[in-house]
């Protein structure tokens, strides 16, 4: 499950929650209003000789029978 960051639009409180994508937004512990999911940076990166480097999907299929 991914880690999401939430912010309260009313009081500015922030919270990190480990939850599934479809789970409901948490309530703010300070003012009890619903929090909004925040877009933040991720540590995802593609490394190595992946499909983009070897043109996967662009292979010439004319010679195959």
RAQUIJO-V892394 format. One record per helix or strand of 2 or more residues. SS is the DSSP state (A for helix, B for strand). FROM is the first residue (numbers start at 1). TO is the last residue. If there is no record, write none. Layout:
SS/FROM/TO, SS/FROM/TO
This chain:
B/3/7, B/14/18, B/36/38
